[in-house]
Amino acid sequence: MKAFFIQLLRVLAVGYLLIYFSEHLFWAQIRPDDSLANWLSTWLAYSLAAFVFLTLLSVFKVASKWALFLAAAVFGWLVEGVIVQTTYEQLPLSISFTGLAWHALISVMLGWYAIPKLLLQNSPFATLRVAGLTGLGYGLWAIYWWVEEGQASSIAEFATFSFLSTGVLIFAYWLNNLASKHPFAPSRLAIGLNLLAFLLFFVFVTVPAAPVALFLLPILLGSAIWGLWKTRQTPGEPFLESLTGTIRWWNYLLLLLLPLSAVAVYSLAWALDLRLYTNWVLYIITTPLGFGLFGYSLYQAWRAKTTLS
């Protein structure tokens, strides 16, 4: 029972930190249709996807960044290709944005991997650097919403949203680090129930809304899982074991530079009345990068297996 509770806490913590980078940084505001029930249901959905992500890391003993990106791709396509159907809206570019270009690249590679790895160094400079740069990017992205009618938040509203959501993020990082000291080994029953939930949702919600998903999603997920299976013997310590250790309390607090720098950028842009389509900068960079990293990750998987054979 204790092991189950610890694993549940870890899944919920990872679920929130993925929400933070996938949803909070993306929308950068409280939307009109947001509510406590909506937030809780989104947290549950992300936690289910986080469970799949963590299970893939555990089952395939993911120890390389390329394999990690493949697992991140599965997470991204579960969110955008099952829970919502944006993967099929503007093919083929929508295959990358946002499943690969945002969820895999930003939410997982930055939010789940890079930031915790730097936190474990307990280096003030490293933490301040990643928090400051992330906040800079967040602030620049957030001003894009000003060009959308009725989407501009005041500086006070943006600051409140950013600091509160980041405060919860810090708690989620602490909780994830605490739980990571125990092995993540979900039962077959838990895995089966989770997959069944996704399968039922896919059949009764996703496919009726986007019939092309019936053919495209199995190819996307299948290719990523194939790559993970090929790299299961990759030498090195698995990330679920290496991303553990002691993080000083003050190092967590340094992450508050993220919302602080974002609010500074937002305030400066507000004072200058900048109306910029900063979203296009991100699209142009991350969309091809998502495709490229996924393709190269598959190549590395094939190459790793060839070497081992």
N, C-alpha and C positions, 0 to 999 in steps of 0.2 A: 504493500500500500504506500509506503514511504517513497519507494522508487517511482511509482506511478505519479504521485503528487509532484515530485521534483521534475519529472519529465513534462508533466502538464504545465507547470510554471514556466519551464523553458520554452515550450511551444508558444504559450501566450506572450512571453516576453519577446521572442523573435517575431511573433505575429505583429506586435505593436511597432517594433523598430522597422519592420518592412512597411507597415502602414505609414509611418512617419516619412520615410523617403519616397514611397510610392504615391501617397495621397496628400499628406500635409504639405510637403514641399511643392508638389505639382499644383494644387489648387491655391495654396498660399493665403487662404482666408476661410472664414465660416460661410458656407453657401446658404442661400435662402431655404433650401429643402433639407438642411442638416438638422438632426435631432439626436437625442440620446439613443433612441432605439436604432436609428440609422447607423450611428457610430459603433454601437455594440454589435450589430449584425455584420458590419464591415470588418470589425476586429475578429469576429468568429470566422468569417470567410478567409481572411488573411491567415489566421492561425491554422486553419485546415490546410491551406497551401503551404504554410511554413512547416507543418508536420511532414508533408510529402518531401519538401526540400531537405529537411534534416534526416529523414529516413533514407533518402538517396545517398547523402553523405555517409551515413552509417553503413548501409548495405554494400556500397561500392568502395568504401574506405578511401574517399576522395582525398588526395594528397597533393594534387597539382592545381595551379591556377586555371589551366585549360579545362580540366575536368570540372572544376568548380563553376566555370562559366556555363558548361553544359547543364549542370544541375540548376544553375540560376535561370537558364533558358526555360527549363521545365516549369519552374516557379512562375516565370513571366507569362508563359503561354497558358498555364492553368488560370491565372488571374484574368488575362485579356482574351483568352480563347475559349474559356469555359464559363467562368463567373460572369464576365461581360463578353461581348462579341466584337470588340474593336479590331481584333486580329484580321477580320474578314471584310472590313469596311472599305479600305483603299488598297487592295492588293496590287502589286506585291509589297509595296513599301510598309504597309501596316503589319507585315510579319515581323519587321524589326521594331517599328515605333508603335506601341511602347513596350512590347514584351521583352525585346532584347535591348533596345536603346535606352530604356529607362529602368525597367524592373531588374533586368539582369545586370546591367552596367552600373547603374547608380544605387539602386536599393540593396542589391546583394554584394557586388564587388566593392562598393564604397561603404555602404551602411553596415552590412553584416561582416565583411572581411577586413577591409583596410583600416577603418576607424578602431575596431576592437584590437587589432594587431598593434596599432600605434599606442593605444591606451595601455597595453600590457608593457610597453617600454618604460612607462612612468617618466617620460621626458616632457617637461613643460613645453619646450619649443616645438616638439613634434605634434603634440596635441593642439597647441595654439595655431600652428600652421594649418593643419587639416581642418580645424573648426573655422578658422578665418577664411580659408579659400572656399570651403563649402558654403559658408554664409554669404560670401561675395557672389558666388554663382546663384544662390537662392534669391538674393535681393535683385539681381539683374533679371532673373526669370520672372519674379513676381510682378515687376512693373509692366510686363507684357499684358497683364489682365486689364490695365487701364484703357487699352484700345478696344476692349470688349465692352459693349454697352451695359452699364449698370454693374460692372464688376470691380470698380475701383474702391478699395478699402482705405480708410484714413490711416495716417501714421499710427495713431493710438490703437486702432483696431488690428492693424498688421502686427504691431509690437506685442500686443496682448496675446494674439493667436500664436505668434512665433515663440515667445518665451514660455507660455503654458505648455504647448505641445512638446517643446524641447525639454522642459522639466520632466515630463512623463517619459521622454526618450531616455534621459539620464537614469531614471529609475529602472527602465527596461534593460539598459545596458548592465546596470548593477545586478539585477535579478538574473539575467542571462549568464553573467560571469559566475555568480554564485552557483547556479544550477550546472554549469559546464564542468564543475569539479567532479561530477558524477557521470558515469557513462550513459549515453543515449542509446537505449536498446528497446524500442517499442515492441509490443507483443504482436503476434500474427493477427490476433483478433482486432487490435487497434488499427493495424495497417489495412486489414480487409474492410472494416467499417468505413474508414476514411476513403478508400478507393471506391467503395460502393456509393458513397454519398456523391462523389464527383461523377461517377458513371451515370447515376440516375439523373443528376442535374444536366449532364451533357445530353442525354437521350431526350428528356422531356422539356428542357428549356433551350439549351444551346442550339441543337440541330433544327428545331422548328423555327427559331429566330434567324439562323444562318445555315442553311442546308449544306453549303460548301464545307462546313466544319467537319461533316461526316467523313470527308475524304482527306482534307488538308491536315487537321489536327493530329490524326494518327501518324502521318508522315513526319510531322515536326517533332512530336514527342518521341516517336520511335527512333528517329535519327539521333536525338540527344541521348536516349537511354542506351542505344547501341554504342555510342561513344563512351559512355560511363562504364559499360560492361567491358569494353576493350581496355580501359585504363585501370581496371580493378586491381591489377598487380603492380601498379606504378610504385617504385621505391619511395620511401619517405614517410614521415609521421602524418597520419590523417589530420585534417583540420579540426575535427571534433575533439582531438586530443591535444593538438598543439596550441589552439586558441584558448588556453586556460592559464591561470596564474593570478597573482595578486595585483590589483589595481588600486592605487592610493586614492583616498576619498577626494583629495584636492584635484586629482587629475580628471575625475568626472566633472567637477564644477567648472573646469576650464572649457568644457564644451559649450558653456553659455556664451562664449565668443561667437558661436555660430549665429544665434539670433541677434546678438549685438551688432555684428558686422552686417547682417542682412538688413536690419533696421536702419543702420547708417547709410547704406547704399540706397535704400528705399526713400529715406528722408531727403537725401541729396537730390535724387531724381524728382521727388515731389516739389522741392524748392525750385528746381530748374524747369519744372513742367515738361519733363521728357515723356514723349509718347512714342515708344520704340517697339517694333516687332522683334523683341529679343528672342522670342520662341523660335524664329527661323534660324538663328545662329545655332541653337541647340539641335534643331532638326537636321540641319545640313551636316553637322559634325557627327552626331551620335547615330543617325539612321544607317549610313554606310558602315560606320564603325561596328555597329551591332552585327550586321551581316558578316563583316570581315572577321570579327572575333569568333563568331559561331563557326564559320567555315574553317578557320585556322585551328580551332579547338577540335573539330572533327578530324582534320588532317593530323594533328598531334596524336589523337587517339589511334588512328590507323597506323601511324608511324611507331607508336609505343608498342602496339601489339606485334607489328612486324619485327621489331627488335627483340621482343621476348620469345618469338617463335623459333 
